[in-house]
Amino acid sequence: MNFDGAEKIAAAILYEGYILYPYRPTAIKNRQRWNFGTLYPKVYAQAQRPEEPFRLVAECLVAADETASLDLRLRFLQLVRQEQTVPPLTDPSLAWDEAVERTSEANLRIHELLTSPLSLTVAATPELQIALTIAAQKLEDGSCKLHLEVQNASP
């Protein structure tokens, strides 16, 4: 399958809020980072008031028969703290953390997901663990409903 069209949309969504034009850390609007879709480690997320998200659930319909395969691509940004600059910054708000893009891919058969849900852990790094659960349900019209859950399972 050709992912080119979907990749452009995914990249725009992935980087939205990570860095805003002008694309440099000294820009006033880039001094405070924000992202939507951030998934924090569960223990940290539940300790916040208000509680922060640690999982994402998505459901979608698939108009295909049970013999179809599903190419799944999970993409996300992982924050990487930068070492202190030399010489030290005169304005600490200008500190600039980087993000590394992570991708995990799987090829699945819909009939296998109908039989039993798939649960797997993706270890992006030793510090970052992602739990992914995928299930499928056959609908009356012959289509399938996919249920995907992504959770930040990091310690």
C-alpha positions as CSV (number, residue, x, y, z in Angstrom):
1,M,0.0,0.0,0.0
2,N,1.1,3.5,-0.7
3,F,1.3,5.6,2.5
4,D,2.5,8.9,0.8
5,G,-0.8,10.8,1.1
6,A,-1.4,9.6,4.7
7,E,2.2,10.4,5.7
8,K,1.8,14.1,4.8
9,I,-1.3,14.4,6.9
10,A,0.3,12.4,9.8
11,A,3.4,14.6,9.8
12,A,1.4,17.8,9.9
13,I,-0.6,16.5,12.9
14,L,2.4,15.0,14.6
15,Y,4.4,18.2,14.5
16,E,1.5,20.6,15.2
17,G,2.3,22.5,18.3
18,Y,5.8,21.0,18.6
19,I,7.3,24.0,16.9
20,L,5.6,27.0,15.3
21,Y,6.7,29.4,12.6
22,P,9.3,30.9,12.8
23,Y,11.0,27.6,13.4
24,R,13.6,28.5,16.0
25,P,13.8,28.3,19.8
26,T,14.3,32.1,20.2
27,A,10.8,32.9,18.7
28,I,8.6,34.1,21.6
29,K,5.7,31.8,20.6
30,N,8.1,28.8,20.9
31,R,9.2,29.5,24.4
32,Q,6.3,27.4,25.8
33,R,5.9,24.0,24.3
34,W,2.5,22.5,23.9
35,N,1.3,19.4,22.0
36,F,-2.1,17.8,21.7
37,G,-2.2,14.0,22.0
38,T,0.5,13.9,24.6
39,L,0.4,10.6,26.5
40,Y,2.2,10.7,29.8
41,P,3.3,7.7,31.9
42,K,0.2,6.4,33.7
43,V,1.5,7.0,37.3
44,Y,2.5,10.6,36.5
45,A,-0.7,11.3,34.5
46,Q,-3.0,10.1,37.3
47,A,-1.1,12.1,40.0
48,Q,-1.8,15.4,38.1
49,R,-4.8,17.6,39.0
50,P,-6.6,17.7,36.6
51,E,-5.5,14.2,35.5
52,E,-3.5,14.1,32.3
53,P,-4.0,11.5,29.5
54,F,-2.0,8.3,29.5
55,R,-3.9,6.5,26.8
56,L,-5.6,7.1,23.4
57,V,-8.5,5.0,22.1
58,A,-9.6,5.1,18.5
59,E,-12.3,3.2,16.7
60,C,-12.8,3.0,12.9
61,L,-14.7,1.1,10.4
62,V,-13.1,-1.2,7.8
63,A,-15.0,-2.1,4.7
64,A,-13.2,-5.3,3.8
65,D,-13.7,-9.0,4.2
66,E,-12.0,-11.1,6.9
67,T,-9.2,-12.2,4.6
68,A,-7.9,-8.6,4.3
69,S,-4.6,-7.5,5.9
70,L,-4.1,-4.3,7.8
71,D,-0.9,-2.3,7.6
72,L,-0.6,-0.4,10.9
73,R,1.9,2.4,11.5
74,L,2.2,4.0,14.9
75,R,4.2,7.3,14.9
76,F,4.9,9.6,17.8
77,L,7.4,12.1,19.1
78,Q,9.6,11.3,22.2
79,L,11.0,14.3,24.1
80,V,14.7,14.2,24.6
81,R,16.1,16.5,27.2
82,Q,19.2,18.5,26.0
83,E,22.3,18.9,28.0
84,Q,23.0,22.4,29.5
85,T,24.5,24.7,26.8
86,V,28.0,26.1,27.2
87,P,28.1,29.0,28.0
88,P,24.8,28.8,30.0
89,L,21.8,30.6,28.6
90,T,21.2,34.1,30.0
91,D,17.4,33.4,29.7
92,P,16.5,29.9,30.9
93,S,13.2,30.1,29.0
94,L,15.2,29.7,25.8
95,A,16.2,26.1,26.7
96,W,15.2,23.9,23.8
97,D,14.4,20.3,24.2
98,E,14.4,18.1,21.1
99,A,12.0,15.4,20.0
100,V,12.8,12.2,18.2
101,E,10.3,10.7,15.9
102,R,9.5,7.1,16.6
103,T,7.7,4.7,14.3
104,S,6.5,1.1,14.8
105,E,4.9,-0.9,12.1
106,A,2.8,-4.1,12.0
107,N,1.0,-6.2,9.3
108,L,-2.1,-7.8,10.7
109,R,-4.8,-10.1,9.4
110,I,-8.4,-9.0,10.2
111,H,-9.5,-12.6,10.7
112,E,-6.9,-13.0,13.4
113,L,-8.1,-9.9,15.2
114,L,-11.7,-11.1,15.0
115,T,-10.6,-14.3,16.7
116,S,-8.6,-12.7,19.5
117,P,-7.4,-9.2,20.3
118,L,-3.7,-8.5,19.8
119,S,-1.7,-6.9,22.7
120,L,1.9,-6.0,22.3
121,T,4.4,-3.7,23.9
122,V,6.7,-1.6,21.8
123,A,9.9,-0.7,23.5
124,A,11.0,2.5,21.7
125,T,13.9,2.9,24.2
126,P,14.6,1.4,27.6
127,E,12.8,4.4,29.2
128,L,9.8,4.4,26.9
129,Q,7.3,1.6,26.6
130,I,4.2,1.8,24.5
131,A,1.3,-0.7,25.0
132,L,-0.8,-1.3,21.9
133,T,-4.1,-3.3,21.9
134,I,-6.0,-3.9,18.7
135,A,-9.4,-5.8,18.4
136,A,-11.9,-6.3,15.6
137,Q,-15.6,-6.9,15.7
138,K,-17.7,-8.1,12.8
139,L,-20.7,-5.9,12.1
140,E,-24.1,-7.0,10.6
141,D,-23.4,-5.3,7.3
142,G,-20.2,-7.3,6.8
143,S,-17.8,-4.5,7.7
144,C,-15.5,-4.6,10.8
145,K,-15.1,-2.2,13.6
146,L,-11.5,-1.8,14.7
147,H,-10.7,-0.8,18.3
148,L,-7.2,0.5,18.9
149,E,-5.8,1.6,22.3
150,V,-2.3,3.1,22.7
151,Q,-1.0,3.6,26.2
152,N,2.2,5.1,27.6
153,A,3.3,2.1,29.7
154,S,6.6,3.7,30.7
155,P,7.7,3.4,34.3
